[in-house]
Structures are given as C-alpha cells and as structure tokens.
Amino acid sequence: MSEAWLSAEEISSHLGVTKDTVYLWIAEKHLPAHRVGRLWKFQASEVDAWVRSGRAGDDGGAA
C-alpha cells in the first residue's frame, strides 16, 4: 500500500512547526514538497529523511 499524502497543516503538526514555517522551508531550504494545483502535498517519509539529513537546520551559509 502506498504512503498517504499529507497537507501543509498535517506536515506542520508532524514537525511541530507552524504552516508559515513549512512554506518558508519550501522556498528557502528545499523542503521536499509536491504542488498539486494550488495545494502543497508532502510524504512524511521524504520530509523525515530531509530532517535527518540536516538540511532543516542548515542556515544556507548566512553569517
């Protein structure tokens, strides 16, 4: 059985952050997300791997 797609609200709850942070991470930190029409959809396994890779905490080289 395939993994369910999660909404921005569901993934923000999963990560314990606000939806605004999720949208910021999509734009600035390349959070794995898929656009379906106007909506963003996520797979928890992709997002969890992204967090484990350390990219969530990467400041992008800002000093």
C-alpha positions as CSV (number, residue, x, y, z in Angstrom):
1,M,0.0,0.0,0.0
2,S,1.3,3.4,-0.9
3,E,2.0,6.2,1.6
4,A,-0.7,8.8,2.2
5,W,-0.1,12.4,1.0
6,L,-0.2,15.0,3.8
7,S,-1.4,18.6,3.7
8,A,0.7,21.6,4.8
9,E,-1.3,21.6,8.0
10,E,-0.7,17.9,8.7
11,I,3.0,18.1,8.0
12,S,3.4,21.2,10.2
13,S,1.8,19.3,13.0
14,H,4.0,16.3,12.3
15,L,7.1,18.5,12.5
16,G,5.8,20.7,15.4
17,V,6.1,24.0,13.5
18,T,3.7,26.5,12.0
19,K,2.4,26.3,8.5
20,D,4.2,29.6,7.8
21,T,7.5,27.8,8.7
22,V,6.6,24.9,6.3
23,Y,6.1,27.4,3.4
24,L,9.3,29.2,4.3
25,W,11.2,25.9,4.3
26,I,9.8,25.0,0.9
27,A,11.0,28.3,-0.5
28,E,14.4,28.7,1.3
29,K,15.5,25.2,2.4
30,H,14.0,23.0,-0.3
31,L,11.7,21.0,2.0
32,P,10.5,18.1,-0.2
33,A,7.0,19.1,-1.4
34,H,4.8,18.5,-4.4
35,R,2.5,21.1,-5.9
36,V,-1.0,19.8,-6.8
37,G,-2.9,22.7,-8.3
38,R,-2.8,25.4,-5.6
39,L,-2.0,22.9,-2.8
40,W,1.3,21.6,-1.4
41,K,1.4,17.9,-0.6
42,F,4.0,16.0,1.4
43,Q,5.1,12.5,2.1
44,A,6.2,12.0,5.7
45,S,9.0,9.7,4.7
46,E,10.5,12.3,2.4
47,V,10.2,15.0,5.0
48,D,11.6,12.8,7.7
49,A,14.7,12.0,5.5
50,W,15.2,15.7,4.8
51,V,15.2,16.5,8.5
52,R,17.6,13.6,9.3
53,S,19.9,14.8,6.6
54,G,20.4,18.0,8.5
55,R,19.1,20.3,5.8
56,A,16.3,21.6,8.1
57,G,19.0,23.2,10.4
58,D,21.2,24.5,7.6
59,D,21.3,28.2,7.6
60,G,22.3,28.4,4.0
61,G,25.7,29.9,4.8
62,A,24.3,33.1,6.3
63,A,26.6,34.8,8.7
